[in-house]
Amino acid sequence: MTVFGACDALGSVLLGKLGDKFTKRIFVIIGVICHVSVITFLLVLLYVKGDTDAFSFLADNIYLLFICAGILGIADSCWNTFPPIMMSVFFIDNTEAAFSNLKFWQSVGSICAFVSGPRIDFQYNGLILIGVLAIAVLCLCVLDFFVASIDSMDNERSHNKHDSGLSISPKRDSLRQYAVNT
């Protein structure tokens, strides 16, 4: 847990600096790469070694667990840094409801993982996690490309300091208005 927490804190600082210099989509890209790589590594290890041999292999090579914890800490820093940015772009006028909705769905996800964890094999849990991650990233891409661009907010606000809204195309504006009204 110490390695996870340290990498989470360092990742938040470094990703904050990278987000200022590069696109905000870097959070999603790094988070997905980190999560998928660790889950895939563990799934392949379980497939190649088998259940009991994989756990004894990890116990003998404890540094692999520290590396996985560090990578998962970096991935967690992506998902802890990115949602506030996303909420400020997609829900300009209704941020309170957006953040409460985010916390609600995070809680539902935690409950699902807590309840299903002991009942489903790790291999299936890993595949479910990758599937849910793929669906979430797909939905985020739809929001980013069709509703409002994550990176356009900084550009618009830096050019027009008095504008409180986000200037987007008519197609994006109608989709955003539909999302706000529903």
N, C-alpha and C positions, 0 to 999 in steps of 0.2 A: 504494500500500500504506500510505502514511503516513496518508492520509485515512481509509482503511478502519480501521486500527488505532486512530486517535484517536477516531473515532465509535464503535468497538466499546467502548473503555474508558469513554467518556462515557455511552454507552448503558447499560452495565452499572450504573454508579452511579445514573443517573436511573431506570432500571427497578427497581432495588432499592428506591429511595425510593417510587416509584409502587406497587410491590408491597406495601409496608407500609401504604399509605393505601387502596388499591383492591383489587380482586380479583386473585388470582394469574393468572387467565385473561387478564389484560392482556398478559402475555408472548406468549401464543399469538396473540392478536388482532394485536398490533403486528408480530410476526414474519411472520405470514402476509401482512398488508397490504404490508409492505416488500418481501418477496421477490416476491410476485405482481406488484406494481406495476413493479419493475425488469425482471423477465423479460418482462412484457407490453410494456413500453416498447421493449425491445430487439427483441422479435419483431415488433411493429408497424413499427418503424423498418426492419428487414430486409425486411419485406413491401412497404412503401411505396417504399423507396429501392433495393432490390436489394442483393445481397451487396457488390459493389465500391463502389457509391455510398454505402452505409451506413457502411462503414469510412472512406471519405474524408470523409463528413459528420462523423463522430465525431472524426476527426483535426483537422478545421477548427474544431470546437466542443468543445475539450478540457474545458471546464467541465462538460459533460454527463457525461463519464466520472468527474469528481470527485464530482458529485452522486450518480451511481449507486453509486460506491464508498462514499460516506457512508451512503446508505440501506442498502446491503448490510451495512455495519459495524453499524448499529443492529439490523438483522435478526439478525446473527450474535450480538450481545450478548443478544438474547432467547433464542436456542437454547443459549447457554452459561450463562445464569443459571437457566433454567427446569428443566432435567433434575435437578439436585440437589434442588430443591424437590419435584419429582414423585417421585423415588426415595424421599424421606423419607416421603411419604404412602402410596404403594402398597406399599412393601417395608419395613415397620417392623422386622421381625425378621431380614431377610435382605438387608441393604444391600450387603454385599460382593459377593454374587452379582449383585445388580441393577446395580451400577456396572461390574463386569467385563462383564456382558452388554451394557450401553450402549456401552462402549468397543469391544467386538467388532463390534457392528452399525455403529458409526461408521466403523470400519476397513473393513468390507465395503463400505459406501457409498462411501468414498474410493477403494477399489480399482475398484469399478464405474465411477465417474466417470473415473478415470485411464485405464482400459482402453477405455471406450466413447467418451471425448471426441474423440480424433482420427478415429475410425471413423464417427461419426454427425454429420450436419449440426447446426449450432447450433439451427436451428429445431426439430428433433426432440428434441434435448437439452433445450431449454426446455420443450417440451410434456411430456416425461417428468418433468422436475423438478416442474412444476405438478401432474401426476398423482400422483406419490409424496407430495408435500406434502399434497394433498387426502386421500389414504388415511391418512397419518400423523395428520392433524388429526381425521379421522373416528374412528380408533382411540382417540385421546386423549379425544375426547368420550364415547365408550362407556365408557372407564375412569372418567372423571370423573363421569358421571351414574349408572352402574350399579354401580361397585365402591366407590369412595371419592371424596368431593369434595375437591378440592385446597384449598379455602378452609376446610373444616370442621376441619382439623387445628389451625390457629391458634386458632380459637374453642374447641375442646374442650380444648386444652392450657392456655389462659388461664383457663378456668373450673375445671379440675381439674388442679392441678400434679402430683399424685401418680399420675395415671393415665398409664401408658406406652403404652397402646394408643389406638385410635381408635374411638369409639362411632359405629357406623353401623347402618343399618336391617337387619333380618334378611335381606332379599333381597340387599342389598349385602354383608352378612357372609358369606352362603353363596357368592356369586360370588367374593369376595375369598379365602375359604378354598379354593375350587376352583383359583383362580389360583396360590395359594401351594403347593398340593399337587402341581400338575402341572409 
